[in-house]
């Protein structure tokens, strides 16, 4: 059940991040949105553990996943902008 829960949270976090930070270079589609949210949760967990907010083995919560997805979406936009130029 853990993987399914991660996919659901990742999808919702990706949708919220795309809503907060819209743009022409954002990834589209169900799978890309889900991947965006899951990668965002992983980024938030890594950064939170590096800063000391989370212990080893603890994951980022829903808000952390959204913040991580916004970071990933920002980096994605920078990469796409440089690719188009």
Biopython code that builds the backbone (N, CA, C, O; Angstrom):
import numpy as np
from Bio.PDB.StructureBuilder import StructureBuilder

atoms = [
    (1, "UNK", "N", (0.822, -1.201, 0.000)),
    (1, "UNK", "CA", (0.000, 0.000, 0.000)),
    (1, "UNK", "C", (0.860, 1.256, 0.000)),
    (1, "UNK", "O", (0.384, 2.317, -0.402)),
    (2, "UNK", "N", (2.115, 1.166, 0.439)),
    (2, "UNK", "CA", (2.993, 2.324, 0.522)),
    (2, "UNK", "C", (3.272, 2.957, -0.825)),
    (2, "UNK", "O", (3.282, 4.183, -0.938)),
    (3, "UNK", "N", (3.498, 2.144, -1.852)),
    (3, "UNK", "CA", (3.784, 2.669, -3.191)),
    (3, "UNK", "C", (2.561, 3.386, -3.747)),
    (3, "UNK", "O", (2.691, 4.464, -4.328)),
    (4, "UNK", "N", (1.396, 2.815, -3.583)),
    (4, "UNK", "CA", (0.170, 3.440, -4.097)),
    (4, "UNK", "C", (-0.067, 4.774, -3.386)),
    (4, "UNK", "O", (-0.446, 5.756, -4.023)),
    (5, "UNK", "N", (0.152, 4.811, -2.090)),
    (5, "UNK", "CA", (-0.023, 6.048, -1.328)),
    (5, "UNK", "C", (0.972, 7.111, -1.806)),
    (5, "UNK", "O", (0.613, 8.280, -1.941)),
    (6, "UNK", "N", (2.212, 6.709, -2.058)),
    (6, "UNK", "CA", (3.229, 7.635, -2.553)),
    (6, "UNK", "C", (2.834, 8.201, -3.914)),
    (6, "UNK", "O", (3.014, 9.394, -4.162)),
    (7, "UNK", "N", (2.303, 7.364, -4.789)),
    (7, "UNK", "CA", (1.879, 7.825, -6.114)),
    (7, "UNK", "C", (0.715, 8.808, -5.985)),
    (7, "UNK", "O", (0.688, 9.825, -6.680)),
    (8, "UNK", "N", (-0.229, 8.521, -5.118)),
    (8, "UNK", "CA", (-1.380, 9.418, -4.935)),
    (8, "UNK", "C", (-0.919, 10.765, -4.376)),
    (8, "UNK", "O", (-1.303, 11.814, -4.893)),
    (9, "UNK", "N", (-0.100, 10.740, -3.325)),
    (9, "UNK", "CA", (0.416, 11.983, -2.735)),
    (9, "UNK", "C", (1.267, 12.725, -3.756)),
    (9, "UNK", "O", (1.184, 13.949, -3.857)),
    (10, "UNK", "N", (2.085, 11.998, -4.514)),
    (10, "UNK", "CA", (2.907, 12.622, -5.537)),
    (10, "UNK", "C", (2.078, 13.312, -6.606)),
    (10, "UNK", "O", (2.403, 14.420, -7.034)),
    (11, "UNK", "N", (1.009, 12.660, -7.035)),
    (11, "UNK", "CA", (0.145, 13.264, -8.044)),
    (11, "UNK", "C", (-0.504, 14.537, -7.518)),
    (11, "UNK", "O", (-0.508, 15.565, -8.196)),
    (12, "UNK", "N", (-1.049, 14.468, -6.316)),
    (12, "UNK", "CA", (-1.715, 15.641, -5.740)),
    (12, "UNK", "C", (-0.709, 16.771, -5.514)),
    (12, "UNK", "O", (-1.017, 17.931, -5.784)),
    (13, "UNK", "N", (0.492, 16.444, -5.019)),
    (13, "UNK", "CA", (1.518, 17.464, -4.815)),
    (13, "UNK", "C", (1.932, 18.079, -6.149)),
    (13, "UNK", "O", (2.146, 19.289, -6.224)),
    (14, "UNK", "N", (2.049, 17.276, -7.192)),
    (14, "UNK", "CA", (2.393, 17.789, -8.513)),
    (14, "UNK", "C", (1.324, 18.712, -9.071)),
    (14, "UNK", "O", (1.643, 19.743, -9.663)),
    (15, "UNK", "N", (0.060, 18.354, -8.888)),
    (15, "UNK", "CA", (-1.047, 19.198, -9.362)),
    (15, "UNK", "C", (-1.047, 20.531, -8.616)),
    (15, "UNK", "O", (-1.203, 21.587, -9.229)),
    (16, "UNK", "N", (-0.874, 20.485, -7.296)),
    (16, "UNK", "CA", (-0.862, 21.716, -6.503)),
    (16, "UNK", "C", (0.322, 22.591, -6.914)),
    (16, "UNK", "O", (0.175, 23.807, -7.044)),
    (17, "UNK", "N", (1.501, 21.983, -7.120)),
    (17, "UNK", "CA", (2.680, 22.752, -7.528)),
    (17, "UNK", "C", (2.463, 23.402, -8.888)),
    (17, "UNK", "O", (2.847, 24.555, -9.087)),
    (18, "UNK", "N", (1.850, 22.679, -9.833)),
    (18, "UNK", "CA", (1.587, 23.257, -11.148)),
    (18, "UNK", "C", (0.549, 24.374, -11.062)),
    (18, "UNK", "O", (0.586, 25.319, -11.850)),
    (19, "UNK", "N", (-0.374, 24.268, -10.110)),
    (19, "UNK", "CA", (-1.378, 25.318, -9.910)),
    (19, "UNK", "C", (-0.738, 26.571, -9.322)),
    (19, "UNK", "O", (-1.076, 27.689, -9.711)),
    (20, "UNK", "N", (0.196, 26.379, -8.376)),
    (20, "UNK", "CA", (0.854, 27.508, -7.718)),
    (20, "UNK", "C", (1.822, 28.198, -8.673)),
    (20, "UNK", "O", (1.940, 29.423, -8.662)),
    (21, "UNK", "N", (2.512, 27.418, -9.494)),
    (21, "UNK", "CA", (3.558, 27.962, -10.370)),
    (21, "UNK", "C", (3.293, 27.552, -11.818)),
    (21, "UNK", "O", (3.994, 26.693, -12.352)),
    (22, "UNK", "N", (2.287, 28.158, -12.460)),
    (22, "UNK", "CA", (2.004, 27.789, -13.852)),
    (22, "UNK", "C", (3.028, 28.401, -14.799)),
    (22, "UNK", "O", (3.713, 29.363, -14.453)),
    (23, "UNK", "N", (3.123, 27.844, -15.975)),
    (23, "UNK", "CA", (4.043, 28.383, -16.970)),
    (23, "UNK", "C", (3.972, 27.592, -18.259)),
    (23, "UNK", "O", (3.453, 26.476, -18.281)),
    (24, "UNK", "N", (4.490, 28.164, -19.330)),
    (24, "UNK", "CA", (4.417, 27.489, -20.626)),
    (24, "UNK", "C", (5.379, 26.307, -20.743)),
    (24, "UNK", "O", (5.184, 25.446, -21.601)),
    (25, "UNK", "N", (6.403, 26.247, -19.905)),
    (25, "UNK", "CA", (7.409, 25.188, -20.004)),
    (25, "UNK", "C", (7.185, 24.044, -19.025)),
    (25, "UNK", "O", (8.067, 23.205, -18.845)),
    (26, "UNK", "N", (6.033, 23.998, -18.399)),
    (26, "UNK", "CA", (5.799, 22.962, -17.398)),
    (26, "UNK", "C", (5.447, 21.640, -18.067)),
    (26, "UNK", "O", (4.861, 21.621, -19.149)),
    (27, "UNK", "N", (5.809, 20.530, -17.414)),
    (27, "UNK", "CA", (5.440, 19.222, -17.963)),
    (27, "UNK", "C", (3.935, 19.019, -17.869)),
    (27, "UNK", "O", (3.291, 19.516, -16.945)),
    (28, "UNK", "N", (3.382, 18.294, -18.821)),
    (28, "UNK", "CA", (1.934, 18.072, -18.798)),
    (28, "UNK", "C", (1.649, 16.576, -18.848)),
    (28, "UNK", "O", (2.510, 15.772, -19.204)),
    (29, "UNK", "N", (0.445, 16.233, -18.491)),
    (29, "UNK", "CA", (0.029, 14.844, -18.493)),
    (29, "UNK", "C", (0.034, 14.242, -17.105)),
    (29, "UNK", "O", (0.717, 14.723, -16.201)),
    (30, "UNK", "N", (-0.734, 13.191, -16.955)),
    (30, "UNK", "CA", (-0.899, 12.520, -15.663)),
    (30, "UNK", "C", (0.417, 11.949, -15.160)),
    (30, "UNK", "O", (0.766, 12.131, -13.993)),
    (31, "UNK", "N", (1.149, 11.264, -16.024)),
    (31, "UNK", "CA", (2.379, 10.598, -15.598)),
    (31, "UNK", "C", (3.441, 11.625, -15.227)),
    (31, "UNK", "O", (4.103, 11.477, -14.200)),
    (32, "UNK", "N", (3.617, 12.661, -16.041)),
    (32, "UNK", "CA", (4.628, 13.678, -15.735)),
    (32, "UNK", "C", (4.282, 14.447, -14.463)),
    (32, "UNK", "O", (5.173, 14.790, -13.686)),
    (33, "UNK", "N", (3.000, 14.720, -14.246)),
    (33, "UNK", "CA", (2.587, 15.401, -13.021)),
    (33, "UNK", "C", (2.874, 14.529, -11.801)),
    (33, "UNK", "O", (3.341, 15.025, -10.776)),
    (34, "UNK", "N", (2.595, 13.237, -11.911)),
    (34, "UNK", "CA", (2.857, 12.312, -10.818)),
    (34, "UNK", "C", (4.352, 12.209, -10.541)),
    (34, "UNK", "O", (4.777, 12.221, -9.385)),
    (35, "UNK", "N", (5.148, 12.108, -11.601)),
    (35, "UNK", "CA", (6.594, 12.033, -11.435)),
    (35, "UNK", "C", (7.119, 13.317, -10.798)),
    (35, "UNK", "O", (7.994, 13.274, -9.933)),
    (36, "UNK", "N", (6.583, 14.456, -11.227)),
    (36, "UNK", "CA", (6.969, 15.741, -10.646)),
    (36, "UNK", "C", (6.728, 15.747, -9.136)),
    (36, "UNK", "O", (7.596, 16.164, -8.368)),
    (37, "UNK", "N", (5.562, 15.287, -8.715)),
    (37, "UNK", "CA", (5.244, 15.261, -7.291)),
    (37, "UNK", "C", (6.089, 14.277, -6.507)),
    (37, "UNK", "O", (6.510, 14.582, -5.391)),
    (38, "UNK", "N", (6.347, 13.104, -7.066)),
    (38, "UNK", "CA", (7.152, 12.096, -6.377)),
    (38, "UNK", "C", (8.591, 12.579, -6.244)),
    (38, "UNK", "O", (9.194, 12.454, -5.178)),
    (39, "UNK", "N", (9.142, 13.132, -7.326)),
    (39, "UNK", "CA", (10.505, 13.662, -7.265)),
    (39, "UNK", "C", (10.560, 14.831, -6.285)),
    (39, "UNK", "O", (11.546, 14.992, -5.566)),
    (40, "UNK", "N", (9.516, 15.638, -6.254)),
    (40, "UNK", "CA", (9.443, 16.741, -5.297)),
    (40, "UNK", "C", (9.460, 16.245, -3.861)),
    (40, "UNK", "O", (10.108, 16.847, -3.005)),
    (41, "UNK", "N", (8.764, 15.167, -3.592)),
    (41, "UNK", "CA", (8.762, 14.598, -2.244)),
    (41, "UNK", "C", (10.140, 14.059, -1.877)),
    (41, "UNK", "O", (10.582, 14.199, -0.737)),
    (42, "UNK", "N", (10.813, 13.448, -2.839)),
    (42, "UNK", "CA", (12.162, 12.927, -2.590)),
    (42, "UNK", "C", (13.125, 14.089, -2.328)),
    (42, "UNK", "O", (13.945, 14.027, -1.412)),
    (43, "UNK", "N", (13.020, 15.154, -3.142)),
    (43, "UNK", "CA", (13.874, 16.331, -2.952)),
    (43, "UNK", "C", (13.615, 16.950, -1.580)),
    (43, "UNK", "O", (14.559, 17.296, -0.871)),
    (44, "UNK", "N", (12.354, 17.092, -1.205)),
    (44, "UNK", "CA", (12.021, 17.674, 0.096)),
    (44, "UNK", "C", (12.537, 16.807, 1.234)),
    (44, "UNK", "O", (13.020, 17.332, 2.237)),
    (45, "UNK", "N", (12.444, 15.499, 1.098)),
    (45, "UNK", "CA", (12.958, 14.593, 2.131)),
    (45, "UNK", "C", (14.474, 14.737, 2.253)),
    (45, "UNK", "O", (15.005, 14.836, 3.359)),
    (46, "UNK", "N", (15.167, 14.747, 1.112)),
    (46, "UNK", "CA", (16.625, 14.877, 1.121)),
    (46, "UNK", "C", (17.055, 16.198, 1.753)),
    (46, "UNK", "O", (17.930, 16.220, 2.619)),
    (47, "UNK", "N", (16.441, 17.297, 1.321)),
    (47, "UNK", "CA", (16.804, 18.609, 1.863)),
    (47, "UNK", "C", (16.451, 18.716, 3.347)),
    (47, "UNK", "O", (17.212, 19.281, 4.133)),
    (48, "UNK", "N", (15.299, 18.173, 3.722)),
    (48, "UNK", "CA", (14.895, 18.209, 5.130)),
    (48, "UNK", "C", (15.835, 17.414, 6.027)),
    (48, "UNK", "O", (16.128, 17.841, 7.144)),
    (49, "UNK", "N", (16.309, 16.268, 5.555)),
    (49, "UNK", "CA", (17.259, 15.481, 6.331)),
    (49, "UNK", "C", (18.617, 16.166, 6.373)),
    (49, "UNK", "O", (19.309, 16.095, 7.389)),
    (50, "UNK", "N", (19.014, 16.829, 5.284)),
    (50, "UNK", "CA", (20.301, 17.528, 5.259)),
    (50, "UNK", "C", (20.310, 18.709, 6.227)),
    (50, "UNK", "O", (21.330, 18.992, 6.857)),
    (51, "UNK", "N", (19.176, 19.397, 6.344)),
    (51, "UNK", "CA", (19.079, 20.553, 7.230)),
    (51, "UNK", "C", (18.855, 20.118, 8.679)),
    (51, "UNK", "O", (19.182, 20.855, 9.609)),
    (52, "UNK", "N", (18.298, 18.923, 8.869)),
    (52, "UNK", "CA", (18.050, 18.426, 10.215)),
    (52, "UNK", "C", (16.594, 18.486, 10.630)),
    (52, "UNK", "O", (16.274, 18.275, 11.800)),
    (53, "UNK", "N", (15.708, 18.772, 9.687)),
    (53, "UNK", "CA", (14.277, 18.821, 10.014)),
    (53, "UNK", "C", (13.680, 17.436, 10.178)),
    (53, "UNK", "O", (12.747, 17.248, 10.959)),
    (54, "UNK", "N", (14.215, 16.460, 9.443)),
    (54, "UNK", "CA", (13.718, 15.088, 9.500)),
    (54, "UNK", "C", (14.850, 14.175, 9.936)),
    (54, "UNK", "O", (16.013, 14.409, 9.606)),
    (55, "UNK", "N", (14.504, 13.138, 10.677)),
    (55, "UNK", "CA", (15.472, 12.112, 11.043)),
    (55, "UNK", "C", (15.624, 11.132, 9.887)),
    (55, "UNK", "O", (14.829, 11.133, 8.947)),
    (56, "UNK", "N", (16.656, 10.297, 9.969)),
    (56, "UNK", "CA", (16.838, 9.263, 8.951)),
    (56, "UNK", "C", (15.620, 8.340, 8.952)),
    (56, "UNK", "O", (15.160, 7.909, 10.010)),
    (57, "UNK", "N", (15.117, 8.049, 7.796)),
    (57, "UNK", "CA", (13.946, 7.186, 7.678)),
    (57, "UNK", "C", (12.631, 7.934, 7.663)),
    (57, "UNK", "O", (11.606, 7.352, 7.308)),
    (58, "UNK", "N", (12.623, 9.200, 8.034)),
    (58, "UNK", "CA", (11.405, 10.003, 7.981)),
    (58, "UNK", "C", (11.299, 10.663, 6.611)),
    (58, "UNK", "O", (12.298, 11.099, 6.039)),
    (59, "UNK", "N", (10.101, 10.728, 6.105)),
    (59, "UNK", "CA", (9.879, 11.389, 4.826)),
    (59, "UNK", "C", (9.226, 12.741, 5.025)),
    (59, "UNK", "O", (8.693, 13.053, 6.091)),
    (60, "UNK", "N", (9.282, 13.530, 3.972)),
    (60, "UNK", "CA", (8.627, 14.831, 4.008)),
    (60, "UNK", "C", (7.119, 14.637, 3.996)),
    (60, "UNK", "O", (6.621, 13.664, 3.431)),
    (61, "UNK", "N", (6.408, 15.537, 4.605)),
    (61, "UNK", "CA", (4.957, 15.476, 4.597)),
    (61, "UNK", "C", (4.394, 16.048, 3.312)),
    (61, "UNK", "O", (5.131, 16.309, 2.360)),
    (62, "UNK", "N", (3.107, 16.239, 3.289)),
    (62, "UNK", "CA", (2.424, 16.718, 2.090)),
    (62, "UNK", "C", (2.895, 18.118, 1.701)),
    (62, "UNK", "O", (3.143, 18.383, 0.525)),
    (63, "UNK", "N", (3.020, 19.009, 2.674)),
    (63, "UNK", "CA", (3.487, 20.371, 2.390)),
    (63, "UNK", "C", (4.920, 20.336, 1.872)),
    (63, "UNK", "O", (5.260, 21.058, 0.935)),
    (64, "UNK", "N", (5.752, 19.508, 2.474)),
    (64, "UNK", "CA", (7.127, 19.357, 2.005)),
    (64, "UNK", "C", (7.181, 18.838, 0.584)),
    (64, "UNK", "O", (8.016, 19.277, -0.207)),
    (65, "UNK", "N", (6.290, 17.899, 0.247)),
    (65, "UNK", "CA", (6.239, 17.369, -1.111)),
    (65, "UNK", "C", (5.841, 18.457, -2.101)),
    (65, "UNK", "O", (6.363, 18.498, -3.215)),
    (66, "UNK", "N", (4.932, 19.329, -1.713)),
    (66, "UNK", "CA", (4.528, 20.429, -2.591)),
    (66, "UNK", "C", (5.688, 21.389, -2.801)),
    (66, "UNK", "O", (5.957, 21.804, -3.928)),
    (67, "UNK", "N", (6.377, 21.746, -1.719)),
    (67, "UNK", "CA", (7.529, 22.651, -1.838)),
    (67, "UNK", "C", (8.612, 22.017, -2.703)),
    (67, "UNK", "O", (9.200, 22.687, -3.552)),
    (68, "UNK", "N", (8.875, 20.743, -2.495)),
    (68, "UNK", "CA", (9.854, 20.043, -3.329)),
    (68, "UNK", "C", (9.437, 20.008, -4.789)),
    (68, "UNK", "O", (10.274, 20.169, -5.677)),
    (69, "UNK", "N", (8.146, 19.796, -5.048)),
    (69, "UNK", "CA", (7.653, 19.784, -6.426)),
    (69, "UNK", "C", (7.768, 21.163, -7.065)),
    (69, "UNK", "O", (8.033, 21.263, -8.263)),
    (70, "UNK", "N", (7.576, 22.220, -6.293)),
    (70, "UNK", "CA", (7.746, 23.579, -6.822)),
    (70, "UNK", "C", (9.215, 23.808, -7.186)),
    (70, "UNK", "O", (9.511, 24.416, -8.215)),
    (71, "UNK", "N", (10.124, 23.329, -6.354)),
    (71, "UNK", "CA", (11.549, 23.450, -6.659)),
    (71, "UNK", "C", (11.883, 22.702, -7.950)),
    (71, "UNK", "O", (12.587, 23.227, -8.813)),
    (72, "UNK", "N", (11.377, 21.480, -8.078)),
    (72, "UNK", "CA", (11.626, 20.685, -9.283)),
    (72, "UNK", "C", (11.009, 21.362, -10.506)),
    (72, "UNK", "O", (11.616, 21.379, -11.576)),
    (73, "UNK", "N", (9.819, 21.915, -10.355)),
    (73, "UNK", "CA", (9.158, 22.605, -11.462)),
    (73, "UNK", "C", (9.943, 23.845, -11.881)),
    (73, "UNK", "O", (10.036, 24.142, -13.072)),
    (74, "UNK", "N", (10.506, 24.569, -10.920)),
    (74, "UNK", "CA", (11.325, 25.741, -11.218)),
    (74, "UNK", "C", (12.570, 25.344, -12.014)),
    (74, "UNK", "O", (12.906, 25.979, -13.013)),
    (75, "UNK", "N", (13.247, 24.290, -11.562)),
    (75, "UNK", "CA", (14.435, 23.810, -12.264)),
    (75, "UNK", "C", (14.074, 23.317, -13.660)),
    (75, "UNK", "O", (14.811, 23.564, -14.614)),
    (76, "UNK", "N", (12.945, 22.623, -13.786)),
    (76, "UNK", "CA", (12.461, 22.149, -15.092)),
    (76, "UNK", "C", (12.260, 23.334, -16.039)),
    (76, "UNK", "O", (12.650, 23.269, -17.205)),
    (77, "UNK", "N", (11.662, 24.400, -15.551)),
    (77, "UNK", "CA", (11.441, 25.593, -16.373)),
    (77, "UNK", "C", (12.748, 26.226, -16.814)),
    (77, "UNK", "O", (12.853, 26.685, -17.951)),
    (78, "UNK", "N", (13.746, 26.262, -15.940)),
    (78, "UNK", "CA", (15.054, 26.805, -16.310)),
    (78, "UNK", "C", (15.715, 25.962, -17.401)),
    (78, "UNK", "O", (16.291, 26.497, -18.348)),
    (79, "UNK", "N", (15.626, 24.660, -17.259)),
    (79, "UNK", "CA", (16.212, 23.759, -18.249)),
    (79, "UNK", "C", (15.516, 23.912, -19.599)),
    (79, "UNK", "O", (16.175, 23.976, -20.636)),
    (80, "UNK", "N", (14.192, 23.970, -19.584)),
    (80, "UNK", "CA", (13.440, 24.112, -20.835)),
    (80, "UNK", "C", (13.701, 25.453, -21.489)),
    (80, "UNK", "O", (13.758, 25.540, -22.716)),
    (81, "UNK", "N", (13.864, 26.513, -20.684)),
    (81, "UNK", "CA", (14.124, 27.841, -21.228)),
    (81, "UNK", "C", (15.490, 27.860, -21.917)),
    (81, "UNK", "O", (15.628, 28.421, -23.005)),
    (82, "UNK", "N", (16.498, 27.249, -21.287)),
    (82, "UNK", "CA", (17.828, 27.190, -21.874)),
    (82, "UNK", "C", (17.858, 26.312, -23.111)),
    (82, "UNK", "O", (18.622, 26.566, -24.042)),
    (83, "UNK", "N", (17.029, 25.279, -23.121)),
    (83, "UNK", "CA", (16.950, 24.369, -24.250)),
    (83, "UNK", "C", (16.363, 25.060, -25.481)),
    (83, "UNK", "O", (16.781, 24.799, -26.609)),
    (84, "UNK", "N", (15.384, 25.950, -25.249)),
    (84, "UNK", "CA", (14.712, 26.634, -26.347)),
    (84, "UNK", "C", (15.578, 27.758, -26.928)),
    (84, "UNK", "O", (15.404, 28.129, -28.088)),
    (85, "UNK", "N", (16.492, 28.293, -26.147)),
    (85, "UNK", "CA", (17.315, 29.423, -26.615)),
    (85, "UNK", "C", (18.477, 29.010, -27.468)),
    (85, "UNK", "O", (19.243, 29.861, -27.922)),
]
sb = StructureBuilder()
sb.init_structure("model")
sb.init_model(0)
sb.init_chain("A")
sb.init_seg("    ")
for serial, (resi, resn, name, xyz) in enumerate(atoms, 1):
    if name == "N":
        sb.init_residue(resn, " ", resi, " ")
    sb.init_atom(name, np.array(xyz, "f"), 0.0, 1.0, " ", f" {name:<3s}", serial, name[0])
structure = sb.get_structure()
